[in-house]
Amino acid sequence: MRWIDRLLIAGLLLNLAILFFSSTSDWRIYYYYKYHDATSLPLISPVDPANQTLSFEDTYGAFREPNRLHQGVDLFCELSTPVKNVHPGVLIKKHVDRLGGKSLWILGLDNRLYYYAHLNQYGDCQAGDHIKCGDIIGFAGNSGNALHTPVHLHFEIMVIERLFPFKKSNVNPFPELQKLVQPSEFETVADNTHQ
Ligand SMILES: [Zn+2]
């Protein structure tokens, strides 16, 4: 047996072992993960870039009390601003907890996991639904540990390993968001690169 086959079998067995102990939402990630035909489409901003109240900065990796690092970017806006799905995919779960408040997880067709937190309300969508790019999935708020902060959408992007879909690694969404919110500036940069 070739070493690559052994590696694949070992990966498969490990995933099966982990599946055995994982939650329904993890099962859903396995089910909808694109093993062969992942499609990466251009993102849209989760909050309308034309929204005058929208503001955000690069706080990815910033220290947060008591001992953790900020895993995403906070998009400040008015209460109940519509939150849009940034990339077509499947709603993995809606979840309410102390940290993220009303939150939801969408697995994009690009195999990345998109996390939206501190919502005031959910949109008209359920776990397992296929969600189009631009669909309204919720409304901005300050639920969870954002209760005493100004209203904002906490937004994360996670990359999932091909052999180990249970392993999620955060990436900084700021560079991508910045391009979406200031497209004219981005186009200028792109134009310059062509010359
Ligand atoms: Zn945040």
Residues whose N, C-alpha, C, O or C-beta is under 5 A from the ligand:
A	BS01	ZN	V73 D74 H154
